[in-house]
Amino acid sequence: FFESVITDAKFYGDKMPNPAFFCVNSRKIKHGDIFVAIKGLRVDGHDFLQEVISLGAKGIIISESRKDVISKLTEDQKKFLFIAVVKDPEKALIELATAWRLKFEIPVVGITGSIGKTSTKQMLSNICQISGLSYIAAEGNQNTALLTSLNILKITSEHKVAIFELGISKIGEMAKIAHIIKPTIGVITYIGHSHMEGLGSLSDIASEKREIFKYFKDNNIGIINGDQPVLSAISYNHPIVKFGYKMTNQVQARKLNIGSDSLDFVLKLYDKKYQIVLDTNHEARVLNALAASAAAYI
């Protein structure tokens, strides 16, 4: 698979581990990982090859400009390690992840918004777990193409659902991340004034967040906060499900009661109603629950 995607790569040593797990941080390497040596602003991953090998790395992906490091490896290391030499390790990893994503036809949920991303991801993950559905919920906020790629490459044939949290701070970032993930379900929790310096006005922020839908196919579904005109007043080229308190939303919260340490409400999910109790009195969690319920229902 690697050879078919990164056609200009040169290979040495052993075959690529199967399954393959990738790491770019020498301090987080695990036995059997493939270490991708990336040159950053402060450190260069090529300087830590002996360290990651001693910690159990089974492969390394290095830059063509630093292939001299191969000469510093022992004969055993050269023989038993998977070694790939590429023009740009970071670019190669992103290309590999983009191609890997296309091998799966499972629901891939991308969750974005100014607030509520993590809570919505956790709620949807809990629903999958309770339902006995094998899923992968990517760790942390996918706010770079590199981090997104590392998590995409963790998807296996065992997973029936993949859930990602997408954060951005600059114009153009969402499209890049969406190109890698290609979500089949996109969720926008809320549009607020976070990251104003990088994204501009509220309308600009909404426009950038809507780029999560950029690579949608006709049958992919967007889930938006229907209480916010900056999202709901826009026309879309694909099906949209709206959530919120307004009666015009397909997924609604009704009869909200907030207690000292919990809250309850009636979840109206299209024509069905459910009594919901949350172990928090934070009202914003209601919208997170609506968004997660809408995604799970789809």
ZADO-1210 file (C-alpha; in nm, 4 decimals, padded with zeros to 6 digits):
<atoms>
<atom x="00.0000" y="00.0000" z="00.0000" code="PHE" pos="1"/>
<atom x="00.2785" y="00.2423" z="00.0903" code="PHE" pos="2"/>
<atom x="00.4554" y="00.1735" z="-00.2393" code="GLU" pos="3"/>
<atom x="00.1394" y="00.2352" z="-00.4419" code="SER" pos="4"/>
<atom x="00.0771" y="00.5725" z="-00.2761" code="VAL" pos="5"/>
<atom x="00.4284" y="00.7143" z="-00.2331" code="ILE" pos="6"/>
<atom x="00.5650" y="00.6150" z="-00.5717" code="THR" pos="7"/>
<atom x="00.8966" y="00.8000" z="-00.5364" code="ASP" pos="8"/>
<atom x="00.9897" y="00.6280" z="-00.2079" code="ALA" pos="9"/>
<atom x="01.2977" y="00.4088" z="-00.1779" code="LYS" pos="10"/>
<atom x="01.2886" y="00.1147" z="00.0603" code="PHE" pos="11"/>
<atom x="01.5523" y="-00.0646" z="00.2623" code="TYR" pos="12"/>
<atom x="01.5548" y="-00.3408" z="00.5203" code="GLY" pos="13"/>
<atom x="01.2484" y="-00.5362" z="00.6260" code="ASP" pos="14"/>
<atom x="00.8890" y="-00.5252" z="00.5037" code="LYS" pos="15"/>
<atom x="00.6447" y="-00.2709" z="00.6396" code="MET" pos="16"/>
<atom x="00.4823" y="-00.3925" z="00.9652" code="PRO" pos="17"/>
<atom x="00.1223" y="-00.5088" z="00.9343" code="ASN" pos="18"/>
<atom x="-00.0733" y="-00.3546" z="01.0936" code="PRO" pos="19"/>
<atom x="00.1260" y="-00.0315" z="01.0788" code="ALA" pos="20"/>
<atom x="00.1057" y="00.2384" z="01.3436" code="PHE" pos="21"/>
<atom x="00.2772" y="00.5720" z="01.2945" code="PHE" pos="22"/>
<atom x="00.4339" y="00.8166" z="01.5390" code="CYS" pos="23"/>
<atom x="00.6069" y="01.1540" z="01.4957" code="VAL" pos="24"/>
<atom x="00.6980" y="01.2169" z="01.8602" code="ASN" pos="25"/>
<atom x="01.0050" y="01.0278" z="01.9829" code="SER" pos="26"/>
<atom x="00.8791" y="01.0582" z="02.3415" code="ARG" pos="27"/>
<atom x="00.5561" y="00.8748" z="02.2574" code="LYS" pos="28"/>
<atom x="00.6970" y="00.5913" z="02.0493" code="ILE" pos="29"/>
<atom x="00.5568" y="00.2454" z="02.1227" code="LYS" pos="30"/>
<atom x="00.6970" y="-00.0955" z="02.0436" code="HIS" pos="31"/>
<atom x="00.6211" y="-00.1793" z="01.6818" code="GLY" pos="32"/>
<atom x="00.5553" y="00.1798" z="01.5677" code="ASP" pos="33"/>
<atom x="00.6884" y="00.3365" z="01.2513" code="ILE" pos="34"/>
<atom x="00.8629" y="00.6614" z="01.3369" code="PHE" pos="35"/>
<atom x="00.8180" y="00.9438" z="01.0871" code="VAL" pos="36"/>
<atom x="01.1158" y="01.1785" z="01.1134" code="ALA" pos="37"/>
<atom x="00.9877" y="01.5323" z="01.0650" code="ILE" pos="38"/>
<atom x="01.1975" y="01.8451" z="01.0794" code="LYS" pos="39"/>
<atom x="01.0219" y="02.1084" z="01.2884" code="GLY" pos="40"/>
<atom x="01.1076" y="02.4650" z="01.3810" code="LEU" pos="41"/>
<atom x="01.3047" y="02.3594" z="01.6900" code="ARG" pos="42"/>
<atom x="01.3887" y="01.9910" z="01.6555" code="VAL" pos="43"/>
<atom x="01.4553" y="01.7423" z="01.3781" code="ASP" pos="44"/>
<atom x="01.3165" y="01.3923" z="01.4153" code="GLY" pos="45"/>
<atom x="01.6184" y="01.2524" z="01.2317" code="HIS" pos="46"/>
<atom x="01.8269" y="01.3298" z="01.5388" code="ASP" pos="47"/>
<atom x="01.6274" y="01.0807" z="01.7492" code="PHE" pos="48"/>
<atom x="01.6425" y="00.7684" z="01.5346" code="LEU" pos="49"/>
<atom x="01.8646" y="00.5670" z="01.7685" code="GLN" pos="50"/>
<atom x="01.6410" y="00.6611" z="02.0584" code="GLU" pos="51"/>
<atom x="01.3183" y="00.5439" z="01.8900" code="VAL" pos="52"/>
<atom x="01.4840" y="00.2252" z="01.7647" code="ILE" pos="53"/>
<atom x="01.5971" y="00.1428" z="02.1168" code="SER" pos="54"/>
<atom x="01.2377" y="00.1930" z="02.2328" code="LEU" pos="55"/>
<atom x="01.1090" y="-00.0648" z="01.9870" code="GLY" pos="56"/>
<atom x="01.0311" y="00.1192" z="01.6638" code="ALA" pos="57"/>
<atom x="00.9999" y="-00.1307" z="01.3783" code="LYS" pos="58"/>
<atom x="01.0330" y="00.1192" z="01.1007" code="GLY" pos="59"/>
<atom x="01.1470" y="00.4700" z="01.0110" code="ILE" pos="60"/>
<atom x="01.0435" y="00.7117" z="00.7387" code="ILE" pos="61"/>
<atom x="01.3153" y="00.9646" z="00.6675" code="ILE" pos="62"/>
<atom x="01.3856" y="01.2522" z="00.4329" code="SER" pos="63"/>
<atom x="01.5902" y="01.2071" z="00.1194" code="GLU" pos="64"/>
<atom x="01.7974" y="01.5060" z="00.2304" code="SER" pos="65"/>
<atom x="01.8945" y="01.3173" z="00.5472" code="ARG" pos="66"/>
<atom x="01.9473" y="00.9683" z="00.4090" code="LYS" pos="67"/>
<atom x="02.3014" y="00.9879" z="00.5475" code="ASP" pos="68"/>
<atom x="02.1526" y="00.8724" z="00.8788" code="VAL" pos="69"/>
<atom x="02.1207" y="00.5235" z="00.7313" code="ILE" pos="70"/>
<atom x="02.4980" y="00.4877" z="00.7414" code="SER" pos="71"/>
<atom x="02.4842" y="00.5378" z="01.1188" code="LYS" pos="72"/>
<atom x="02.2602" y="00.2347" z="01.1672" code="LEU" pos="73"/>
<atom x="02.4037" y="-00.1041" z="01.2562" code="THR" pos="74"/>
<atom x="02.3817" y="-00.3905" z="01.0068" code="GLU" pos="75"/>
<atom x="02.1125" y="-00.5570" z="01.2181" code="ASP" pos="76"/>
<atom x="01.9111" y="-00.2376" z="01.2278" code="GLN" pos="77"/>
<atom x="01.9338" y="-00.2020" z="00.8516" code="LYS" pos="78"/>
<atom x="01.8232" y="-00.5632" z="00.8099" code="LYS" pos="79"/>
<atom x="01.5325" y="-00.5779" z="01.0534" code="PHE" pos="80"/>
<atom x="01.3927" y="-00.2250" z="01.0269" code="LEU" pos="81"/>
<atom x="01.1449" y="-00.1066" z="00.7657" code="PHE" pos="82"/>
<atom x="01.3170" y="00.1986" z="00.6169" code="ILE" pos="83"/>
<atom x="01.1494" y="00.4335" z="00.3699" code="ALA" pos="84"/>
<atom x="01.3281" y="00.7316" z="00.2183" code="VAL" pos="85"/>
<atom x="01.0974" y="01.0011" z="00.0779" code="VAL" pos="86"/>
<atom x="01.1275" y="01.3595" z="-00.0381" code="LYS" pos="87"/>
<atom x="00.9129" y="01.4966" z="00.2439" code="ASP" pos="88"/>
<atom x="00.8138" y="01.2679" z="00.5370" code="PRO" pos="89"/>
<atom x="00.5288" y="01.4917" z="00.6544" code="GLU" pos="90"/>
<atom x="00.3805" y="01.5220" z="00.3063" code="LYS" pos="91"/>
<atom x="00.4193" y="01.1468" z="00.2552" code="ALA" pos="92"/>
<atom x="00.2307" y="01.0756" z="00.5789" code="LEU" pos="93"/>
<atom x="-00.0547" y="01.3068" z="00.4775" code="ILE" pos="94"/>
<atom x="-00.0760" y="01.1471" z="00.1317" code="GLU" pos="95"/>
<atom x="-00.0755" y="00.8025" z="00.2898" code="LEU" pos="96"/>
<atom x="-00.3583" y="00.8961" z="00.5287" code="ALA" pos="97"/>
<atom x="-00.5631" y="01.0549" z="00.2506" code="THR" pos="98"/>
<atom x="-00.5393" y="00.7333" z="00.0483" code="ALA" pos="99"/>
<atom x="-00.6034" y="00.5141" z="00.3562" code="TRP" pos="100"/>
<atom x="-00.9279" y="00.6991" z="00.4293" code="ARG" pos="101"/>
<atom x="-01.0623" y="00.6029" z="00.0856" code="LEU" pos="102"/>
<atom x="-01.0337" y="00.2336" z="00.1697" code="LYS" pos="103"/>
<atom x="-01.3217" y="00.2598" z="00.4192" code="PHE" pos="104"/>
<atom x="-01.6929" y="00.3084" z="00.3552" code="GLU" pos="105"/>
<atom x="-01.7898" y="00.3403" z="00.7207" code="ILE" pos="106"/>
<atom x="-01.9623" y="00.6507" z="00.8608" code="PRO" pos="107"/>
<atom x="-01.6974" y="00.9119" z="00.9361" code="VAL" pos="108"/>
<atom x="-01.8226" y="01.1888" z="01.1627" code="VAL" pos="109"/>
<atom x="-01.6472" y="01.5247" z="01.1665" code="GLY" pos="110"/>
<atom x="-01.7462" y="01.7592" z="01.4498" code="ILE" pos="111"/>
<atom x="-01.6578" y="02.1276" z="01.4421" code="THR" pos="112"/>
<atom x="-01.7789" y="02.4498" z="01.6024" code="GLY" pos="113"/>
<atom x="-01.6565" y="02.7333" z="01.8203" code="SER" pos="114"/>
<atom x="-01.7544" y="02.5435" z="02.1363" code="ILE" pos="115"/>
<atom x="-01.8879" y="02.2007" z="02.2246" code="GLY" pos="116"/>
<atom x="-01.6756" y="01.9873" z="01.9932" code="LYS" pos="117"/>
<atom x="-01.5189" y="01.7682" z="02.2605" code="THR" pos="118"/>
<atom x="-01.8404" y="01.7195" z="02.4586" code="SER" pos="119"/>
<atom x="-02.0327" y="01.6244" z="02.1446" code="THR" pos="120"/>
<atom x="-01.7602" y="01.3790" z="02.0445" code="LYS" pos="121"/>
<atom x="-01.7655" y="01.2207" z="02.3889" code="GLN" pos="122"/>
<atom x="-02.1431" y="01.1899" z="02.3894" code="MET" pos="123"/>
<atom x="-02.1493" y="01.0307" z="02.0448" code="LEU" pos="124"/>
<atom x="-01.8705" y="00.7938" z="02.1514" code="SER" pos="125"/>
<atom x="-02.0746" y="00.6933" z="02.4560" code="ASN" pos="126"/>
<atom x="-02.3760" y="00.6222" z="02.2363" code="ILE" pos="127"/>
<atom x="-02.1625" y="00.3990" z="02.0125" code="CYS" pos="128"/>
<atom x="-02.0221" y="00.2171" z="02.3150" code="GLN" pos="129"/>
<atom x="-02.3613" y="00.1561" z="02.4715" code="ILE" pos="130"/>
<atom x="-02.4872" y="00.0323" z="02.1345" code="SER" pos="131"/>
<atom x="-02.2012" y="-00.2167" z="02.1136" code="GLY" pos="132"/>
<atom x="-02.0733" y="-00.0520" z="01.7967" code="LEU" pos="133"/>
<atom x="-01.7000" y="-00.0773" z="01.7307" code="SER" pos="134"/>
<atom x="-01.5755" y="00.2773" z="01.6848" code="TYR" pos="135"/>
<atom x="-01.2661" y="00.4932" z="01.6893" code="ILE" pos="136"/>
<atom x="-01.2798" y="00.8404" z="01.8424" code="ALA" pos="137"/>
<atom x="-00.9669" y="01.0315" z="01.7511" code="ALA" pos="138"/>
<atom x="-00.7723" y="01.1703" z="02.0440" code="GLU" pos="139"/>
<atom x="-00.7712" y="01.5453" z="02.0840" code="GLY" pos="140"/>
<atom x="-00.8595" y="01.8193" z="01.8398" code="ASN" pos="141"/>
<atom x="-00.7687" y="01.7571" z="01.4759" code="GLN" pos="142"/>
<atom x="-00.6355" y="02.1053" z="01.4093" code="ASN" pos="143"/>
<atom x="-00.3501" y="02.0182" z="01.1753" code="THR" pos="144"/>
<atom x="-00.3212" y="01.7999" z="00.8675" code="ALA" pos="145"/>
<atom x="-00.0428" y="01.6055" z="01.0383" code="LEU" pos="146"/>
<atom x="-00.2418" y="01.5207" z="01.3514" code="LEU" pos="147"/>
<atom x="-00.5440" y="01.4363" z="01.1391" code="THR" pos="148"/>
<atom x="-00.3355" y="01.1985" z="00.9296" code="SER" pos="149"/>
<atom x="-00.1940" y="01.0151" z="01.2299" code="LEU" pos="150"/>
<atom x="-00.5463" y="00.9451" z="01.3556" code="ASN" pos="151"/>
<atom x="-00.6880" y="00.8478" z="01.0158" code="ILE" pos="152"/>
<atom x="-00.4144" y="00.5844" z="00.9894" code="LEU" pos="153"/>
<atom x="-00.5439" y="00.4252" z="01.3120" code="LYS" pos="154"/>
<atom x="-00.8693" y="00.3178" z="01.1449" code="ILE" pos="155"/>
<atom x="-00.8880" y="-00.0584" z="01.0907" code="THR" pos="156"/>
<atom x="-01.1366" y="-00.2988" z="00.9383" code="SER" pos="157"/>
<atom x="-01.2752" y="-00.3636" z="01.2877" code="GLU" pos="158"/>
<atom x="-01.4126" y="-00.0103" z="01.3193" code="HIS" pos="159"/>
<atom x="-01.7715" y="00.0579" z="01.2126" code="LYS" pos="160"/>
<atom x="-01.7663" y="00.4312" z="01.2915" code="VAL" pos="161"/>
<atom x="-01.4915" y="00.6953" z="01.3083" code="ALA" pos="162"/>
<atom x="-01.5380" y="01.0199" z="01.5013" code="ILE" pos="163"/>
<atom x="-01.3170" y="01.3268" z="01.4636" code="PHE" pos="164"/>
<atom x="-01.3079" y="01.6667" z="01.6311" code="GLU" pos="165"/>
<atom x="-01.2031" y="01.9377" z="01.3852" code="LEU" pos="166"/>
<atom x="-01.0650" y="02.2706" z="01.5064" code="GLY" pos="167"/>
<atom x="-00.9223" y="02.5571" z="01.3029" code="ILE" pos="168"/>
<atom x="-00.7685" y="02.8990" z="01.3587" code="SER" pos="169"/>
<atom x="-00.6978" y="03.0219" z="01.0048" code="LYS" pos="170"/>
<atom x="-00.8816" y="03.0537" z="00.6760" code="ILE" pos="171"/>
<atom x="-00.8283" y="02.7485" z="00.4575" code="GLY" pos="172"/>
<atom x="-00.7491" y="02.5004" z="00.7357" code="GLU" pos="173"/>
<atom x="-01.0878" y="02.3295" z="00.7393" code="MET" pos="174"/>
<atom x="-01.0748" y="02.2439" z="00.3695" code="ALA" pos="175"/>
<atom x="-00.7323" y="02.0841" z="00.4129" code="LYS" pos="176"/>
<atom x="-00.8458" y="01.8711" z="00.7050" code="ILE" pos="177"/>
<atom x="-01.1766" y="01.7820" z="00.5367" code="ALA" pos="178"/>
<atom x="-00.9832" y="01.6661" z="00.2296" code="HIS" pos="179"/>
<atom x="-00.8050" y="01.4074" z="00.4448" code="ILE" pos="180"/>
<atom x="-01.0973" y="01.2976" z="00.6610" code="ILE" pos="181"/>
<atom x="-01.3747" y="01.3295" z="00.4002" code="LYS" pos="182"/>
<atom x="-01.6513" y="01.3060" z="00.6604" code="PRO" pos="183"/>
<atom x="-01.9800" y="01.1462" z="00.5608" code="THR" pos="184"/>
<atom x="-02.1534" y="01.3248" z="00.8475" code="ILE" pos="185"/>
<atom x="-02.0499" y="01.6793" z="00.9366" code="GLY" pos="186"/>
<atom x="-02.1603" y="01.8459" z="01.2609" code="VAL" pos="187"/>
<atom x="-02.1388" y="02.2184" z="01.3387" code="ILE" pos="188"/>
<atom x="-02.2171" y="02.2654" z="01.7079" code="THR" pos="189"/>
<atom x="-02.2159" y="02.6442" z="01.7425" code="TYR" pos="190"/>
<atom x="-02.0687" y="02.9521" z="01.5788" code="ILE" pos="191"/>
<atom x="-01.9131" y="03.1999" z="01.8214" code="GLY" pos="192"/>
<atom x="-01.6454" y="03.4650" z="01.8380" code="HIS" pos="193"/>
<atom x="-01.3493" y="03.2371" z="01.9037" code="SER" pos="194"/>
<atom x="-01.0456" y="03.2733" z="01.6750" code="HIS" pos="195"/>
<atom x="-01.1752" y="03.6081" z="01.5484" code="MET" pos="196"/>
<atom x="-00.8254" y="03.7291" z="01.4622" code="GLU" pos="197"/>
<atom x="-00.7616" y="03.4429" z="01.2254" code="GLY" pos="198"/>
<atom x="-01.1093" y="03.3993" z="01.0771" code="LEU" pos="199"/>
<atom x="-01.2718" y="03.7420" z="01.0747" code="GLY" pos="200"/>
<atom x="-01.6418" y="03.8128" z="01.1334" code="SER" pos="201"/>
<atom x="-01.9048" y="03.5718" z="01.2631" code="LEU" pos="202"/>
<atom x="-02.0206" y="03.5190" z="00.9064" code="SER" pos="203"/>
<atom x="-01.6634" y="03.4452" z="00.7993" code="ASP" pos="204"/>
<atom x="-01.6254" y="03.1932" z="01.0815" code="ILE" pos="205"/>
<atom x="-01.9473" y="03.0187" z="00.9777" code="ALA" pos="206"/>
<atom x="-01.8329" y="03.0104" z="00.6179" code="SER" pos="207"/>
<atom x="-01.5010" y="02.8525" z="00.7162" code="GLU" pos="208"/>
<atom x="-01.6709" y="02.5974" z="00.9426" code="LYS" pos="209"/>
<atom x="-01.9042" y="02.4996" z="00.6581" code="ARG" pos="210"/>
<atom x="-01.5988" y="02.3872" z="00.4643" code="GLU" pos="211"/>
<atom x="-01.6372" y="02.0647" z="00.6631" code="ILE" pos="212"/>
<atom x="-01.8970" y="01.9828" z="00.3942" code="PHE" pos="213"/>
<atom x="-01.6631" y="02.0642" z="00.1044" code="LYS" pos="214"/>
<atom x="-01.6078" y="01.7044" z="-00.0061" code="TYR" pos="215"/>
<atom x="-01.9575" y="01.5786" z="00.0622" code="PHE" pos="216"/>
<atom x="-02.1269" y="01.3376" z="-00.1750" code="LYS" pos="217"/>
<atom x="-02.4991" y="01.3667" z="-00.2468" code="ASP" pos="218"/>
<atom x="-02.5933" y="01.1202" z="00.0275" code="ASN" pos="219"/>
<atom x="-02.3761" y="01.2758" z="00.2999" code="ASN" pos="220"/>
<atom x="-02.5558" y="01.4683" z="00.5724" code="ILE" pos="221"/>
<atom x="-02.4752" y="01.7927" z="00.7493" code="GLY" pos="222"/>
<atom x="-02.5950" y="01.8557" z="01.1044" code="ILE" pos="223"/>
<atom x="-02.6144" y="02.2199" z="01.2082" code="ILE" pos="224"/>
<atom x="-02.7312" y="02.4361" z="01.4963" code="ASN" pos="225"/>
<atom x="-03.0695" y="02.5404" z="01.3606" code="GLY" pos="226"/>
<atom x="-03.1099" y="02.8141" z="01.6225" code="ASP" pos="227"/>
<atom x="-02.8346" y="03.0185" z="01.4584" code="GLN" pos="228"/>
<atom x="-02.9408" y="03.2039" z="01.1410" code="PRO" pos="229"/>
<atom x="-02.5747" y="03.2302" z="01.0386" code="VAL" pos="230"/>
<atom x="-02.6015" y="02.8539" z="00.9765" code="LEU" pos="231"/>
<atom x="-02.9702" y="02.7830" z="00.9221" code="SER" pos="232"/>
<atom x="-03.0424" y="03.0651" z="00.6746" code="ALA" pos="233"/>
<atom x="-02.7866" y="02.9283" z="00.4288" code="ILE" pos="234"/>
<atom x="-02.8774" y="02.7006" z="00.1373" code="SER" pos="235"/>
<atom x="-02.6837" y="02.3743" z="00.1114" code="TYR" pos="236"/>
<atom x="-02.6138" y="02.1329" z="-00.1720" code="ASN" pos="237"/>
<atom x="-02.6735" y="01.8300" z="00.0461" code="HIS" pos="238"/>
<atom x="-02.9221" y="01.7112" z="00.3112" code="PRO" pos="239"/>
<atom x="-02.9220" y="01.9078" z="00.6359" code="ILE" pos="240"/>
<atom x="-03.0514" y="01.8137" z="00.9815" code="VAL" pos="241"/>
<atom x="-03.1086" y="02.0997" z="01.2248" code="LYS" pos="242"/>
<atom x="-03.0972" y="02.0776" z="01.6028" code="PHE" pos="243"/>
<atom x="-03.1827" y="02.3259" z="01.8775" code="GLY" pos="244"/>
<atom x="-03.4731" y="02.4677" z="02.0748" code="TYR" pos="245"/>
<atom x="-03.6735" y="02.6095" z="01.7825" code="LYS" pos="246"/>
<atom x="-03.9786" y="02.4201" z="01.6609" code="MET" pos="247"/>
<atom x="-03.8440" y="02.4267" z="01.3056" code="THR" pos="248"/>
<atom x="-03.5579" y="02.1913" z="01.3972" code="ASN" pos="249"/>
<atom x="-03.5903" y="01.8190" z="01.3320" code="GLN" pos="250"/>
<atom x="-03.4072" y="01.7483" z="01.6598" code="VAL" pos="251"/>
<atom x="-03.5353" y="01.9586" z="01.9499" code="GLN" pos="252"/>
<atom x="-03.5022" y="02.0051" z="02.3247" code="ALA" pos="253"/>
<atom x="-03.8283" y="02.0735" z="02.5072" code="ARG" pos="254"/>
<atom x="-03.9372" y="02.1215" z="02.8686" code="LYS" pos="255"/>
<atom x="-03.5884" y="02.1925" z="03.0004" code="LEU" pos="256"/>
<atom x="-03.5439" y="02.1761" z="03.3788" code="ASN" pos="257"/>
<atom x="-03.2116" y="02.2735" z="03.5364" code="ILE" pos="258"/>
<atom x="-03.1291" y="02.1486" z="03.8858" code="GLY" pos="259"/>
<atom x="-02.8373" y="02.2069" z="04.1209" code="SER" pos="260"/>
<atom x="-02.6197" y="01.9352" z="03.9688" code="ASP" pos="261"/>
<atom x="-02.8215" y="01.7939" z="03.6789" code="SER" pos="262"/>
<atom x="-03.0722" y="01.8851" z="03.4126" code="LEU" pos="263"/>
<atom x="-03.3446" y="01.7060" z="03.2207" code="ASP" pos="264"/>
<atom x="-03.5376" y="01.7706" z="02.9034" code="PHE" pos="265"/>
<atom x="-03.7514" y="01.6012" z="02.6428" code="VAL" pos="266"/>
<atom x="-03.5608" y="01.5086" z="02.3306" code="LEU" pos="267"/>
<atom x="-03.7831" y="01.5279" z="02.0232" code="LYS" pos="268"/>
<atom x="-03.6101" y="01.3259" z="01.7545" code="LEU" pos="269"/>
<atom x="-03.8263" y="01.3764" z="01.4465" code="TYR" pos="270"/>
<atom x="-04.1587" y="01.2175" z="01.5536" code="ASP" pos="271"/>
<atom x="-04.0202" y="01.0371" z="01.8602" code="LYS" pos="272"/>
<atom x="-03.9782" y="01.1717" z="02.2135" code="LYS" pos="273"/>
<atom x="-03.7359" y="01.0644" z="02.4878" code="TYR" pos="274"/>
<atom x="-03.6818" y="01.1840" z="02.8430" code="GLN" pos="275"/>
<atom x="-03.3140" y="01.2781" z="02.8853" code="ILE" pos="276"/>
<atom x="-03.1235" y="01.3401" z="03.2084" code="VAL" pos="277"/>
<atom x="-02.7684" y="01.4794" z="03.2070" code="LEU" pos="278"/>
<atom x="-02.5415" y="01.4767" z="03.5133" code="ASP" pos="279"/>
<atom x="-02.4549" y="01.8454" z="03.4687" code="THR" pos="280"/>
<atom x="-02.6398" y="02.1732" z="03.5091" code="ASN" pos="281"/>
<atom x="-02.4481" y="02.3314" z="03.2200" code="HIS" pos="282"/>
<atom x="-02.7194" y="02.4245" z="02.9707" code="GLU" pos="283"/>
<atom x="-02.4796" y="02.4252" z="02.6742" code="ALA" pos="284"/>
<atom x="-02.4555" y="02.0470" z="02.7111" code="ARG" pos="285"/>
<atom x="-02.8148" y="02.0232" z="02.5902" code="VAL" pos="286"/>
<atom x="-02.7119" y="02.1371" z="02.2424" code="LEU" pos="287"/>
<atom x="-02.4201" y="01.8922" z="02.2504" code="ASN" pos="288"/>
<atom x="-02.6625" y="01.6111" z="02.3358" code="ALA" pos="289"/>
<atom x="-02.8925" y="01.7146" z="02.0513" code="LEU" pos="290"/>
<atom x="-02.6055" y="01.7197" z="01.8017" code="ALA" pos="291"/>
<atom x="-02.4779" y="01.3785" z="01.9170" code="ALA" pos="292"/>
<atom x="-02.8298" y="01.2322" z="01.9052" code="SER" pos="293"/>
<atom x="-02.8810" y="01.3621" z="01.5530" code="ALA" pos="294"/>
<atom x="-02.5538" y="01.2074" z="01.4364" code="ALA" pos="295"/>
<atom x="-02.6320" y="00.8757" z="01.6051" code="ALA" pos="296"/>
<atom x="-02.9823" y="00.8672" z="01.4550" code="TYR" pos="297"/>
<atom x="-02.8431" y="00.9034" z="01.1054" code="ILE" pos="298"/>
</atoms>
